[in-house]
Amino acid sequence: MIKAFDLTDLQAEAILNMRLRALRRLEEFEIKGEHKKLTAERKDLKALLKDETLQWGKIADEVQETRKKFGGKTELGRRRTELADAPAEVEHAIEDFVEREPITVLLSEKGWIRAAKGHLDDKAAAELKYKEGDSPRFAVHAQSTDKILVFGTNGRFYTLGCDKLPSARGHGEPIRLMIELGNEQDIVDLAVLKGGRKFLVASDAGRGFIVPEDEVVAQTKNGKQVLNLADKEKAQAFAMVPEGADSIAALSEGRKLLIFPMEQVPEMGRGRGVTLQKSKADQLSDAQAFRLADGLPWANRVIPASELKFWRGERAQAGRMPEKGWPRAKRFKD
């Protein structure tokens, strides 16, 4: 700067001193202004401390200022949430907390029940260890959240939760500890509870009926009496009624087969039912509902409708012996 304006050192220093004095003057004015402001504020505060009327006036002013800033119509004061009724309570069943996974429910000949992980085939189920003298009987694919229907020879249905069944790592537990089934009674069959279906049930005396699935669900260990039995009778047949079924097949212990229209069998919630097959010296071995046009499922075979002509009749007849070469099993399912 000295070279640009050809200034001497004395001139340059004089110029700098003039600038600094101006700055100090401005700072002096600012300090005096702040002092004056603080002095006035000090005077107001002293007056406020001495006068209660001024104090309440000050409070009123502050309240008014707060209302202007945070009132209901201002941006800061406007409600951002909505008022509503409390939400409805959500009820959860115990089953909702059970992990859903595939299992196989196994019931042995001596009545020991357990659940194995996964859907085992017949070979894998048979290879599991059983107690000495015991052997496999039923193997039902289900989910851990399902319930199992148990139909006893006493005509009662029982309901078991799959999550309550013991693991297949051991031999399981006697099913009679879980349901009130006497030692003189046995299990006819097992089924997974799904709801909305229909079942055909019948006694060894040949009497039976169709019952809605929802009517057989039991709430206690005592089960639910569905098929009423006379003295010395026992429940013998249990079968799901497939969609579109129109016929009933009844098979006696003496291997007599009778096929008749399903419409001849009533639908009931409980009772003895009607006579399906009648023979003085014979008892019912099994019964099932099926669609005649699809043929008769029997063991591992399906007998075409064209071959069933001579075994078709009316309810309560005795039936006829099967054709040679037909299955010799006394039950329609293996």
C-alpha distance (Angstrom), angle and dihedral (degrees) to the residues before:
residue distance angle dihedral
M1 . . .
I2 3.77 . .
K3 3.81 91.0 .
A4 3.82 93.7 43.4
F5 3.83 94.0 55.2
D6 3.83 96.9 27.0
L7 3.82 92.4 -120.6
T8 3.73 128.3 167.0
D9 3.77 121.0 -128.4
L10 3.77 90.8 -106.5
Q11 3.80 92.0 53.7
A12 3.82 93.1 48.4
E13 3.80 92.1 50.3
A14 3.80 91.5 48.7
I15 3.80 90.6 53.1
L16 3.82 92.4 50.5
N17 3.81 91.7 48.5
M18 3.81 90.4 53.2
R19 3.85 90.7 55.6
L20 3.75 94.4 48.2
R21 3.80 92.4 50.3
A22 3.81 89.5 52.5
L23 3.77 91.7 52.0
R24 3.78 92.1 48.3
R25 3.80 89.1 50.5
L26 3.81 91.7 53.7
E27 3.80 90.8 48.3
E28 3.79 89.8 50.4
F29 3.83 90.9 53.7
E30 3.85 90.5 50.4
I31 3.78 92.7 50.0
K32 3.81 92.8 48.2
G33 3.84 89.8 49.1
E34 3.79 92.6 50.7
H35 3.82 90.5 46.4
K36 3.79 90.9 51.8
K37 3.83 90.7 49.0
L38 3.78 93.8 48.5
T39 3.80 91.2 46.1
A40 3.78 90.4 54.5
E41 3.82 91.3 46.7
R42 3.82 89.9 49.7
K43 3.80 89.7 51.7
D44 3.85 91.4 50.0
L45 3.81 93.0 48.3
K46 3.81 91.9 50.9
A47 3.76 89.9 50.0
L48 3.82 90.2 47.3
L49 3.80 91.3 52.9
K50 3.79 91.5 53.1
D51 3.83 98.1 46.0
E52 3.86 122.0 59.7
T53 3.80 91.0 -169.4
L54 3.80 90.3 59.0
Q55 3.80 89.4 47.6
W56 3.82 93.6 55.9
G57 3.79 89.8 44.1
K58 3.78 89.6 54.2
I59 3.80 90.7 49.5
A60 3.81 90.8 49.9
D61 3.81 90.4 51.4
E62 3.80 91.5 50.9
V63 3.79 91.9 47.7
Q64 3.77 90.4 50.6
E65 3.78 90.9 48.9
T66 3.81 90.8 49.8
R67 3.79 90.4 49.9
K68 3.79 91.4 52.4
K69 3.79 90.8 50.4
F70 3.80 100.8 40.1
G71 3.83 103.7 23.5
G72 3.79 122.0 136.0
K73 3.80 92.5 -99.9
T74 3.81 96.3 49.7
E75 3.79 125.5 93.7
L76 3.80 92.5 -115.2
G77 3.79 95.7 43.1
R78 3.80 100.3 42.9
R79 3.89 112.9 112.4
R80 3.76 112.1 -105.6
T81 3.81 97.5 -173.0
E82 3.80 130.8 62.6
L83 3.78 126.7 -125.6
A84 3.80 113.9 -130.2
D85 3.78 141.8 154.2
A86 3.77 118.6 -80.3
P87 3.83 112.4 -87.9
A88 3.80 117.5 -100.8
E89 3.77 116.3 -94.7
V90 3.78 114.3 -100.5
E91 3.77 112.1 -139.2
H92 3.77 117.4 -151.8
A93 3.78 125.0 -163.0
I94 3.78 118.6 -136.5
E95 3.81 88.0 -112.9
D96 3.82 89.5 64.5
F97 3.80 89.0 71.0
V98 3.81 94.6 51.1
E99 3.79 115.5 98.9
R100 3.79 110.6 -117.4
E101 3.79 113.3 -128.1
P102 3.82 135.4 145.1
I103 3.80 116.6 -93.0
T104 3.80 138.9 170.3
V105 3.81 116.3 -132.2
L106 3.79 109.9 -145.0
L107 3.80 125.8 -164.4
S108 3.80 119.0 -177.8
E109 3.80 129.7 -147.0
K110 3.81 90.0 -100.8
G111 3.78 93.2 50.6
W112 3.81 103.1 -100.2
I113 3.81 112.3 147.8
R114 3.82 130.9 -162.9
A115 3.82 141.4 148.6
A116 3.81 124.7 -120.1
K117 3.79 122.6 -161.2
G118 3.80 115.1 -107.2
H119 3.78 131.4 15.2
L120 3.80 103.6 -67.0
D121 3.79 121.7 -159.0
D122 3.81 120.6 -130.7
K123 3.79 92.6 -93.8
A124 3.80 94.7 51.1
A125 3.81 91.6 45.7
A126 3.80 91.3 51.2
E127 3.81 91.6 50.2
L128 3.81 93.0 60.7
K129 3.77 115.8 105.0
Y130 3.80 118.4 -98.0
K131 3.76 131.5 -172.2
E132 3.77 115.5 -86.6
G133 3.79 109.8 -77.4
D134 3.81 92.4 14.8
S135 3.82 129.0 107.8
P136 3.83 140.1 -176.8
R137 3.80 119.8 -79.1
F138 3.81 113.9 158.1
A139 3.82 128.7 23.7
V140 3.82 115.7 179.3
H141 3.81 125.5 -178.0
A142 3.81 112.5 -135.1
Q143 3.80 144.7 140.7
S144 3.80 124.6 -99.2
T145 3.83 89.0 -114.6
D146 3.83 94.0 53.1
K147 3.78 130.2 99.4
I148 3.79 124.0 -131.6
L149 3.80 124.4 -137.3
V150 3.79 114.0 -144.0
F151 3.83 118.6 -164.1
G152 3.79 114.8 -160.1
T153 3.79 131.5 -159.8
N154 3.82 86.7 -113.3
G155 3.82 88.8 70.5
R156 3.81 92.9 -108.9
F157 3.79 128.3 128.3
Y158 3.80 120.3 -143.9
T159 3.81 128.8 -167.0
L160 3.80 123.4 -144.5
G161 3.81 127.9 -176.2
C162 3.78 111.6 -129.9
D163 3.80 90.3 -142.3
K164 3.82 88.3 62.9
L165 3.81 94.9 55.5
P166 3.81 119.3 105.8
S167 3.79 120.3 -110.1
A168 3.80 121.9 -94.3
R169 3.80 89.4 -125.7
G170 3.79 84.4 92.0
H171 3.79 133.9 30.8
G172 3.81 92.0 -86.1
E173 3.80 125.8 -131.4
P174 3.81 134.1 -69.3
I175 3.79 108.3 -89.4
R176 3.79 88.6 -139.8
L177 3.82 88.5 71.4
M178 3.81 88.6 61.5
I179 3.81 100.2 42.4
E180 3.79 134.7 31.4
L181 3.79 97.6 -107.7
G182 3.78 116.9 146.3
N183 3.80 122.3 -128.8
E184 3.80 89.4 -114.9
Q185 3.83 89.9 57.5
D186 3.80 128.9 76.6
I187 3.83 140.5 -164.5
V188 3.81 117.4 -93.0
D189 3.81 97.3 -172.0
L190 3.82 147.2 -35.5
A191 3.81 129.7 -127.8
V192 3.80 137.2 175.7
L193 3.82 111.6 -110.5
K194 3.82 109.4 -118.7
G195 3.80 104.1 150.7
G196 3.79 130.9 -131.3
R197 3.80 97.1 54.6
K198 3.80 130.2 110.4
F199 3.80 130.4 -127.5
L200 3.78 133.7 -155.2
V201 3.82 112.4 -139.8
A202 3.79 127.5 -179.1
S203 3.80 141.2 168.5
D204 3.80 128.6 -127.7
A205 3.82 86.2 -105.2
G206 3.80 87.0 69.3
R207 3.82 97.5 -109.3
G208 3.80 121.6 128.3
F209 3.78 150.3 132.7
I210 3.80 143.4 -163.2
V211 3.81 117.0 -90.9
P212 3.83 128.8 -169.5
E213 3.80 112.4 -115.6
D214 3.80 92.6 -127.2
E215 3.83 89.2 60.2
V216 3.82 94.8 60.6
V217 3.82 101.0 54.6
A218 3.81 110.3 118.8
Q219 3.80 125.1 -152.4
T220 3.82 99.7 -164.7
K221 3.78 139.9 44.7
N222 3.81 88.8 -103.8
G223 3.79 89.7 69.8
K224 3.79 126.5 -148.9
Q225 3.80 123.5 -71.8
V226 3.81 108.0 -130.2
L227 3.80 107.9 150.2
N228 3.79 111.1 49.9
L229 3.79 113.7 -146.9
A230 3.78 134.3 -159.9
D231 3.79 121.4 -133.7
K232 3.83 112.8 -59.0
E233 3.82 92.2 6.4
K234 3.78 122.2 122.2
A235 3.78 136.3 -168.4
Q236 3.79 108.4 -97.8
A237 3.81 112.0 166.0
F238 3.79 133.9 48.7
A239 3.80 124.1 168.4
M240 3.78 137.6 157.0
V241 3.80 114.4 -117.1
P242 3.82 105.6 -125.9
E243 3.79 122.9 -138.9
G244 3.80 110.9 -82.9
A245 3.82 94.6 13.6
D246 3.82 113.2 160.9
S247 3.83 104.7 166.9
I248 3.79 141.4 55.9
A249 3.79 123.7 -144.8
A250 3.82 117.8 -159.1
L251 3.81 122.8 -169.8
S252 3.81 124.0 -168.1
E253 3.80 129.7 -149.4
G254 3.81 86.6 -108.1
R255 3.85 87.3 57.8
K256 3.78 96.4 -109.5
L257 3.79 112.7 153.6
L258 3.81 125.9 -150.9
I259 3.82 127.0 179.4
F260 3.81 121.2 -170.3
P261 3.86 138.5 157.9
M262 3.80 115.2 -73.2
E263 3.80 90.3 -137.5
Q264 3.82 87.2 74.9
V265 3.83 90.1 67.3
P266 3.82 117.2 77.9
E267 3.80 126.1 -133.7
M268 3.80 111.6 -124.7
G269 3.78 140.2 163.2
R270 3.80 93.7 -140.1
G271 3.81 139.6 -7.9
R272 3.80 144.5 85.3
G273 3.76 94.7 -73.7
V274 3.79 125.4 -155.1
T275 3.78 132.7 -55.8
L276 3.79 110.2 -83.4
Q277 3.81 98.5 176.7
K278 3.78 127.1 7.3
S279 3.76 129.2 -160.2
K280 3.81 127.6 149.8
A281 3.78 96.5 -142.6
D282 3.81 98.9 28.4
Q283 3.80 138.5 70.8
L284 3.79 133.0 -149.8
S285 3.78 113.9 -94.7
D286 3.81 101.3 179.3
A287 3.79 144.1 -16.7
Q288 3.78 135.1 -166.3
A289 3.81 141.6 175.1
F290 3.79 119.2 -127.5
R291 3.80 144.1 156.7
L292 3.80 107.7 -95.6
A293 3.80 94.6 -148.4
D294 3.83 90.0 58.4
G295 3.80 93.1 53.6
L296 3.81 131.6 -118.0
P297 3.84 115.7 -60.2
W298 3.79 108.3 -141.8
A299 3.78 123.6 167.5
N300 3.81 105.7 -49.2
R301 3.76 94.1 -21.1
V302 3.81 140.8 75.9
I303 3.80 115.8 -145.1
P304 3.84 110.1 -148.6
A305 3.80 119.0 -117.5
S306 3.79 89.6 -118.8
E307 3.83 89.7 66.6
L308 3.81 96.0 49.6
K309 3.81 99.6 69.7
F310 3.82 97.5 106.5
W311 3.82 93.5 48.6
R312 3.77 95.8 53.7
G313 3.79 116.0 101.8
E314 3.77 143.2 118.5
R315 3.77 131.2 -52.3
A316 3.85 116.3 -85.0
Q317 3.81 95.3 28.6
A318 3.80 120.9 126.7
G319 3.80 98.6 -121.2
R320 3.81 130.0 -147.8
M321 3.77 137.4 -84.0
P322 3.82 114.5 -90.6
E323 3.79 122.8 -101.6
K324 3.79 118.0 -93.3
G325 3.77 110.9 -91.0
W326 3.79 93.7 31.0
P327 3.83 118.5 120.8
R328 3.77 114.2 -72.7
A329 3.82 93.5 -152.5
K330 3.80 114.6 121.5
R331 3.77 91.4 -144.2
F332 3.79 127.6 57.9
K333 3.82 92.7 -135.6
D334 3.77 122.9 54.5
